[in-house]
Each structure stands twice: as structure tokens, then as C-alpha cells.
Amino acid sequence: MQVHDISMLISPEMPVYKGREEKKPQFTNVANHEDSSAYETELSLNLHTGTHLDAPLHMLAGGSDISYLEGKQLIAPCQVFDLTEVEDKITADDLKDFELKPDHYYLLKTKNSQPDYLKDYPEEFIYLAESGAERLTATNPIGVGIDGLGIERAQPGHPTHKQLLRAGIIIIEGLRLHEIEAGDYTLILAPLKIAGVEGAPARAFLLESTSQDSSS
């Protein structure tokens, strides 16, 4: 069994949504070995930094907070789709040739995963258009993930978020898929357990069965 970590590294230099300076995490050393018996760091972090999950509250007034994940599948089958040739946005037409299996996570691999793409083009990340969200919702996935720092941009009213969240579909943003081949995996999500908020940073892993695993 091969394990792939598809999470972003949290650092002050990391890419953030549209490159906005105020969204960068801040590390503050609050104790060190020169004046204390331990070394400690304080972290200031927007909940939508790096790899994270969105709860309905993020885009829907009166929507559920991140506790809605309780009882949902955070370890489940997953499909990775190669959409690296797509420019600007993923539409329903871009997804028409894929076999979309119900009760799976769908992970969308785009140019966003290329090294430095999000730093070089912070406001031009590839996103899931409303028509693409409608296409995915129709096949009843558990969740939809993308390698951008938002699942949409440049859509007034955030229709992609709302389409998915109203259907109870988990949204994962900020995945790192550059070294991941298209295909079937098992996804493991480990969001932070935080009370009453609209999102949560998470670690995400893909499990890939090897030929030896499948024959045993």
C-alpha cells in the first residue's frame, strides 16, 4: 500500500487565496530556549488557508458549521481526474467523458498543482464552473476537491459553492496533486476539530493499492 500526502505545507511563504497578503499565516515565537525551558510558537491562520474543508456556513446563511462532518465519510473511495489541459475553468463539457462513480470523492487535478503556478498566477487559478458543479452533483459524490485555493472565482453569488454545499457535498480546497496519476484511490481526510466555525484546515492522504496488495 502506497501513501501519498496531498496536503499543502503551511508556511509564511505559502501561496494563499489570490495572493492576498492578509491571508498569509503568521508564526510568532512566544518562548525559546534562551529565556524559557521550552520552545513554543503561536500560529495565526485563516481557516481557509492551504488544504482545508468548507462547511455550508461558509456560503449559506444559517448553514451548518464544520461539525456537520460528524457522521460523514472521511475515509472513502476516490477518483482523481486529470484536467491539466483545461484553461480558466472546468465546465460540464470538460467532464462529459469521465465515468463518475457515485459515493466517491472526486479530486480535480489541474494546472494549479504545477510547481509555483499558484504563486505565479494567484488570481488566475483554474476553478470549477457552475455547470461543472451541476454535472458532478448529479452523480451523488461524497465530496469534491480541487488543487486551487478556492473551488471557484469570478462567479457572482458563489454558485459552485452553493450548488455543492446545498447538496451536502464536502468541498476540499488546496490539494497538491502534481505527482498523482489519474485513477482510483482511497482518500483519508483529517480536518481539525474546531467548534462552531465555517471551515477547517486538514491533512489529506491518498492510499494506492499496489499489485502485491491486490494479489494478497
Secondary structure, 3 states (H helix, E strand, C coil): CEEEECCCCCCCCCCCHHHCHHHCCEEEEEECCCCCCCCEEEEECCCCCCCEEECHHHCCCCCCCHHHHCCCCCEEEEEEEECCCCCCEECCHHHCCCCCCCCCEEEEECHHHCCCHHHHCCCCCCEECHHHHHHHHCCCCCEEEECCCCCCCCCCCCHHHHHHHHCCCEEEECCCCCCCCCEEEEEEEEECCCCCCCEEEEEEEEEECCHHHHHC
